[in-house]
């Protein structure tokens, strides 16, 4: 079971006390044409496709989760060289495939490299878990602006303040609340596991890295 959005936005007080840990948000760039699309997004996963190409998994505000192929990205002279790494926030342009969920990445302009997230192992692990949790619970290409905003705030918090268990629990609480599966008598992690049947493997790595 994965979460899908409809034309109705996720209900809930977007600025409740539980959101006090992080604040803010950004807007996406929208659709330009039927074949060529653009948005602002964050890289949450990178997968090797060939010796020279990558599959780049994005969380975008206007399009939700999007998978693109960056052809030749692993070559030193590639126009993508130095522009694709975990947690990068960028403006991207891609050509939509008519046959698969893998679209062709055409352009990337990095807005935020989020370098602090790669300086400490624990920060990298927690930030990766944030992206993994979202990716595991949401269908591809269904707009989830509230979850995009949550991910952005989570990554910003870890980059500026450092990873801690409070941040993990807060992120899980907000994820469960926005997905409509939160329960007062159980933890957010348990509520998510009960609703969707699993939690990402990255959660165990988080607990180990945080010494929890």
MIZAVEX-38085 format. One record per residue (C-alpha): x, y, z; chain. Coordinates in steps of 0.05 Angstrom, whole numbers, plus 32768, in hexadecimal, padded with zeros to 4 digits. Example, Ala and Ser with C-alpha at 12.3 -4.5 7.8 and 13.67 -1.06 7.14 Angstrom:
2
NODE/80F6/7FA6/809C/A
NODE/8111/7FEB/808F/A
END
This chain:
212
NODE/8000/8000/8000/A
NODE/801A/8044/7FED/A
NODE/7FFC/8089/7FF7/A
NODE/7FDC/80AB/7FBB/A
NODE/7FC2/80F2/7FB9/A
NODE/7F81/8109/7F9A/A
NODE/7F69/814E/7F86/A
NODE/7F5D/815B/7FCF/A
NODE/7F99/8171/7FF7/A
NODE/7FAF/814A/8034/A
NODE/7F87/8162/806F/A
NODE/7FA7/817C/80AF/A
NODE/7FC0/81BB/80D0/A
NODE/7FFF/81CA/80A8/A
NODE/801A/81F6/80E0/A
NODE/8007/81CF/811E/A
NODE/8035/81CB/815A/A
NODE/8053/818B/813F/A
NODE/8070/81B4/8105/A
NODE/8095/81E2/8134/A
NODE/80D8/81BF/812A/A
NODE/80DE/81D6/80E1/A
NODE/80BD/820C/80B8/A
NODE/80BB/8227/8071/A
NODE/80B4/820A/802B/A
NODE/80BE/8217/7FE2/A
NODE/8094/8215/7FA2/A
NODE/809E/81E8/7F66/A
NODE/80A5/8202/7F1F/A
NODE/806B/81DC/7EFE/A
NODE/8060/81BC/7EBB/A
NODE/8078/81DB/7E7A/A
NODE/805D/81AB/7E45/A
NODE/8042/8165/7E3B/A
NODE/8086/8148/7E2A/A
NODE/80B7/8176/7E4D/A
NODE/80AC/8184/7E97/A
NODE/80D1/81AA/7ECC/A
NODE/80CE/81B0/7F18/A
NODE/80F6/81BD/7F56/A
NODE/810A/817D/7F79/A
NODE/8138/815A/7FAA/A
NODE/8161/811C/7F9A/A
NODE/814E/80E3/7FCA/A
NODE/816F/80A8/7FA7/A
NODE/81A4/8099/7F72/A
NODE/81A8/8056/7F4E/A
NODE/81DD/8040/7F1D/A
NODE/81BC/802F/7EDA/A
NODE/81F9/8022/7EAF/A
NODE/8244/8031/7EB3/A
NODE/8235/8078/7E9D/A
NODE/81ED/8086/7EB0/A
NODE/81C4/808F/7EF0/A
NODE/817C/8089/7F06/A
NODE/816C/80C7/7F2F/A
NODE/8131/80C4/7F5F/A
NODE/8113/8108/7F6D/A
NODE/80DF/8122/7F9E/A
NODE/80BF/815E/7F7C/A
NODE/808A/818D/7F95/A
NODE/805C/818E/7F58/A
NODE/8066/8147/7F3D/A
NODE/8075/811E/7F7B/A
NODE/80A8/80E7/7F74/A
NODE/80C9/80E6/7F2F/A
NODE/80FD/80B6/7F13/A
NODE/812C/80CF/7EDD/A
NODE/8166/80B2/7EB6/A
NODE/81A3/80DE/7EB3/A
NODE/81C7/80C4/7E75/A
NODE/8212/80C9/7E79/A
NODE/8210/80E7/7EBE/A
NODE/824B/80BE/7ED6/A
NODE/8279/80DA/7EA0/A
NODE/82A9/8112/7EB5/A
NODE/8294/813E/7E7C/A
NODE/8249/8134/7E86/A
NODE/821E/8173/7E8E/A
NODE/8203/8150/7ECC/A
NODE/8248/8149/7EEB/A
NODE/8248/8163/7F33/A
NODE/81FD/8172/7F30/A
NODE/81E0/8130/7F48/A
NODE/81E9/8117/7F8F/A
NODE/81BD/8105/7FCA/A
NODE/8195/813E/7FE9/A
NODE/81A5/8170/7FB2/A
NODE/816C/81A0/7FA5/A
NODE/8167/81B6/7F5D/A
NODE/813D/81CF/7F24/A
NODE/8136/8196/7EF3/A
NODE/811B/818D/7EAD/A
NODE/8108/8148/7E92/A
NODE/80E8/8128/7E55/A
NODE/80AD/80FC/7E68/A
NODE/80AF/80B4/7E50/A
NODE/8070/8098/7E31/A
NODE/8084/8050/7E3F/A
NODE/80A0/804D/7E86/A
NODE/80A8/8071/7EC9/A
NODE/80F0/8082/7EB6/A
NODE/80F4/80C7/7E96/A
NODE/8130/80E8/7E75/A
NODE/8153/811E/7E9D/A
NODE/8167/8159/7E71/A
NODE/817E/8192/7E9E/A
NODE/8190/819D/7EE7/A
NODE/819F/81DE/7F0B/A
NODE/81B4/81D2/7F54/A
NODE/8195/8202/7F86/A
NODE/81AE/81E2/7FC7/A
NODE/81E6/81AF/7FCE/A
NODE/81D7/81A2/8018/A
NODE/8220/8193/8024/A
NODE/8218/818D/8070/A
NODE/81F0/814E/8067/A
NODE/822E/812A/804C/A
NODE/825F/813F/8082/A
NODE/8247/8112/80BA/A
NODE/8232/80CA/80B1/A
NODE/81F7/80CF/80E0/A
NODE/81DB/810B/80BB/A
NODE/81E1/80E7/8079/A
NODE/81BE/80A9/8094/A
NODE/8184/80D0/80B2/A
NODE/817B/80FC/8075/A
NODE/817B/80BE/8048/A
NODE/8146/809E/8074/A
NODE/8119/80DB/806D/A
NODE/811B/80D3/8021/A
NODE/8114/8088/8024/A
NODE/80D6/808B/8051/A
NODE/80B3/80BB/8022/A
NODE/80C5/8092/7FE5/A
NODE/80AB/8052/8004/A
NODE/8067/806E/8015/A
NODE/8055/8098/7FD9/A
NODE/8043/8084/7F92/A
NODE/806C/809F/7F58/A
NODE/8055/80DF/7F37/A
NODE/801E/80F2/7F67/A
NODE/8026/8139/7F81/A
NODE/8034/813B/7FCC/A
NODE/8046/8183/7FDB/A
NODE/803C/817B/8026/A
NODE/806D/8140/8028/A
NODE/809E/8165/7FFB/A
NODE/809C/819E/802D/A
NODE/80A7/816E/8067/A
NODE/80E3/814E/8045/A
NODE/8102/8192/8036/A
NODE/80F9/81A9/807D/A
NODE/8115/8168/8098/A
NODE/8154/816C/806E/A
NODE/815E/81B5/807F/A
NODE/8158/81A6/80C9/A
NODE/818C/816E/80C7/A
NODE/81BA/8198/809C/A
NODE/81B7/81D3/80CD/A
NODE/81AE/81B2/8111/A
NODE/81C8/816B/8107/A
NODE/81A3/8129/810B/A
NODE/8181/8114/814C/A
NODE/814B/80E4/8161/A
NODE/811B/811D/816C/A
NODE/8120/812F/8122/A
NODE/8112/80E7/810D/A
NODE/80D5/80E0/8139/A
NODE/80BB/8124/8124/A
NODE/80C3/8112/80DA/A
NODE/809F/80D0/80E4/A
NODE/8067/80F2/810B/A
NODE/805B/8125/80D5/A
NODE/805E/80EF/809F/A
NODE/802A/80C6/80C3/A
NODE/7FFE/8103/80D0/A
NODE/8000/811B/8088/A
NODE/7FF1/80D5/806D/A
NODE/7FB6/80CF/809D/A
NODE/7FCF/8092/80C2/A
NODE/7FE6/80B0/8105/A
NODE/7FCA/8093/8145/A
NODE/7FCD/80B1/818B/A
NODE/7FDA/806E/81AC/A
NODE/8014/8057/8181/A
NODE/8055/8074/8167/A
NODE/8056/8092/8122/A
NODE/8087/805C/810A/A
NODE/8057/8025/8121/A
NODE/801C/8048/8101/A
NODE/8041/804D/80BF/A
NODE/8056/8004/80C3/A
NODE/800F/7FED/80D2/A
NODE/7FF2/8016/8099/A
NODE/8025/8007/8063/A
NODE/8041/7FC4/807A/A
NODE/8089/7FD9/8084/A
NODE/80BC/800D/8096/A
NODE/80FA/801B/806C/A
NODE/813B/7FF7/807D/A
NODE/815A/803B/8087/A
NODE/8135/8043/80C9/A
NODE/8160/800E/80EA/A
NODE/819E/8030/80D0/A
NODE/8185/8071/80ED/A
NODE/817C/8053/8132/A
NODE/81C1/8034/8130/A
NODE/81E2/8075/8118/A
NODE/81BE/809D/814E/A
NODE/81CF/806A/8184/A
NODE/8185/8061/8193/A
END
